[in-house]
């Protein structure tokens, strides 16, 4: 497991390329809070930011992402 996921995309990529097992990335509460507060302040669109961050974690090589945005992501991805 790599934690925090957002800050260690390079580590996720390196581990994924050398590991022959599922790789889990944990999008920690601090990363969640940063997005929520920035969205509440009008600095960014929460949905777009969450989709971008989780896409980046997946592109880096994570097989599973643990995130506080899981419920919202399930809803948003169901709408796509």
WOJOHU-V361920 format. One record per pair of residues at least 6 apart in sequence whose C-alpha atoms are under 6 Angstrom apart, sorted by the first residue. I is the first residue (numbers start at 1). J is the second residue. D is the distance in whole Angstrom. If there is no record, write none. Layout:
I J D
I J D
This chain:
1 24 5
1 25 6
2 25 5
3 26 5
4 26 6
4 27 6
4 28 6
5 25 5
5 26 5
5 27 5
9 60 6
12 60 6
13 60 5
13 61 5
16 61 5
22 63 6
23 62 5
23 63 5
24 62 6
24 63 6
24 64 5
24 65 6
25 62 6
25 65 5
26 65 6
26 66 5
27 66 6
27 67 5
39 45 6
39 46 5
